[in-house]
Structure formats: structure tokens, C-alpha cells
């Protein structure tokens, strides 16, 4: 049974060789250090994108603060996209809320990052 499980794990690792995932501690502009997940994914069209996920335990106070935090996070992980020659990324900023019954849950705000021909990146909120 253990050999069978080890074989399944080995095959799943081999099947996902083109996938890359790690967590990184980044520092926001106001000095707070946060943990983000960074992952590469291959879309249905075959394009590799970078996915950055951040879960905040605080409810966002202002949209400008969220945008500033997202830019700080992106500035510290975009080198991964540059190294892997990725030209598109998705940044998922999740924050904690409560529903009507008081149960904790997360809502998200999506941002995209696109590399321009000049080599600069454009980050914008998905409406």
C-alpha cells in the first residue's frame, strides 16, 4: 500500500514538472511583512502565467491602500516572472469578511500585470 501511494505521489510530481509554487515573505510600504503564494500555471491556450495570492486578515480600509499593497507585493515578486520570461500575471488580494451569520470568509480583488514591449509592467485592477 505504501509503495502504491509513493508511486502515485511520484507520478503526480512528474506530471506537474512545468508547475512552480512557493511562498515568499514580502514587506509592504508601511513596514508590515506578509506571506504571499507565488505559482506558475499553464492556461488552456498553453500560455504560462504567474499567479500571486495574498490573504489579508484585515478588511481593506480604502481602495488606495489595497492598490498600494498590491504594487508593493508585485514589485517584490515580478523578478520571478522576468526570470521565467512570463509576460502576464494575476494578483489575487483576498481579505477577511463576515457573512450575515457572522461566519468568517474571504472575498477577493483581482489585479492583472502585463509586461509591455518596453519591459515595464502595467498593473491594474480587474473590474
N, C-alpha and C positions, 0 to 999 in steps of 0.2 A: 504494500500500500504506500509506504514512504517513497519507494522508487518511482511509483506511478505519479505521485504528487510532485516529486523533483523533476520528472520528465515534463510534466505539464508546465511547471514554472520555467524550465529551460526553453521550451518552445515558445512560450509567451514572451520571454525576453528576446529571443531571436526574431520573432515576428514584429517586435516594436523597436528594432535597432535604429530606425530613422527617427524615432521619437527621443526627445531630450527633455528632462524635467529636473528642476532643483528649486530650493528655497534660498532666498538671499535676504539679509538684513540691510535695509536702506535707511538713510536719515532724511527726514522731512525738513523743510526750510525752517520750521520753528524748533528744531532740535530733537524732536521725538524720533526714536528708532522703531521701525516696524518691519515685520516679516512679510515678504511677498513670494508668491509662487511664480516661477517662470517655466514655460513649456513651449516646445515647438510642436506644431500639428500640421499634418498634410490635409489640405482641403480636398473635396471631391474632385475638383478640377486638377489636382496634382500640385498645387502651389503650396509651399511651406510658409507658414505664418508663425509669428511669436505671440503667445498668449500670456499676459501678465495678470495675476489675480491678487487683489488685496482686500482683506476683510477687516473693516474697522469696527471696533466695539462701541464707537460713539456715533450718534446720529449726526449727519452733516449739519453744521450750523448755517453755512452760507455756500452758495454755489461757487463763488470765487475761491473759497478755501479748498473745496474739493478739487477744483481745476489746478490750483497751486500744488496740492499734494500729488496729483496725478503727474504733473510735469516734473516734480522732484523725483518721483519714482521712475518715470521714463528716462530721465537723464542719467540715472544710475544703472539701468539695465539695457539701454539701447546698444551698448557695445556688443552684447550677445548677438543682436540682430546684425550688426555690422560685420562681426566675425564670421557669421554663417551666411552672409550675403542675402539676408532676408529683407524684403522691401515693404512688408506690411505687418502690422501688429494690432492686437486688440488688447485694451487695458480694461479690466473689469473691476470697478471700485464698488465693493459691497459694504453696506452699513447696516447696523442692527436697528430693528424697529420692533414694535409690538403690534399684534393684531387686536381686534376688538375684545377678544377674550383674555388678553394680557400675555399671550404666548410669544416668546421671542422668535423672531425670524429675520432673515436678511433680504434687503432689496438691493438692486444694483443699478449703477450708472455706467454705461459703456462709452468708451472712447476708442478712437482708431488712430493709429500712427502710420503715416505713409511717407516713404522716402522719395524725395524729389530728385530730379535729374542732377541738381547741383550737389547732392549728397546730404542736404539738410533734411530734417524730419518735420512733418506737419502733424500736429496732434489736435484732434477736435472731438467734441462730444457728439455722440450719435443721437440724433433727435428722434 
